[in-house]
Amino acid sequence: AQSVTQPDIHITVSEGASLELRCNYSYGATPYLFWYVQSPGQGLQLLLKYFSGDTLVQGIKGFEAEFKRSQSSFNLRKPSVHWSDAAEYFCAVGAGGFKTIFGAGTRLFVKA
Amino acid sequence: DAGVTQSPTHLIKTRGQQVTLRCSPKSGHDTVSWYQQALGQGPQFIFQYYEEEERQRGNFPDRFSGHQFPNYSSELNVNALLLGDSALYLCASSLREGASYNSPLHFGNGTRLTVT
């Protein structure tokens, strides 16, 4: 069965520090992978997506993610975090048709 | 360019009642999906509508039903509400291009449903 695991429920980083959010997926075929961000009281916004090709994908707001098939991972990174990046981050996999399966999310806290 | 709009923003219902949530997709989009997001969880896929028909369905009981109108807007209906139905209900629209994910989901801000 398709699934997405985000091992970290919450992460705290200092402003200006680098960030990596972990994501592992389970899917039998070539996955379509996504990262979404959700600010409090808001819907989800797409940060980036991977379909095929270059395994390092660039997204909005300075985020990037690397697809590693051997590790079934799609970790999200940012070299320097800003206070405005504090939010909930969801990794997701396309599960056939238009169904998308989301992980439970990682809450990012940014300290000054 | 209007994004996805949902109404109402908040709703309080009593156990056993019925509720209808509404969604207008982003301009140019023809596909609407509904997700349930319980507190502290990721969104769970309920179903998707395209060309006024339910095309895919997640693991939700028949109490959850929907409709899509000719203008692509959609409704989510939940009957016989349970306390466990309390959640944020998110509508997402996209443009169907074959069966691919090339058109990403655009989410509304959701409707917060509380069942007492």
Interface residues (C-beta under 8 A of the other chain):
Chain A: V4 Y32 F34 Y36 G41 Q42 G43 L44 Q45 L46 K49 F51 F90 A92 G94 G97 F98 K99 T100 I101 F102 G103 A104 G105
Chain B: V4 T31 S33 Y35 G40 Q41 G42 P43 Q44 F45 Q48 R55 Q56 G58 L90 A92 S94 R96 A99 Y101 N102 P104 L105 H106 F107 G108 N109 G110
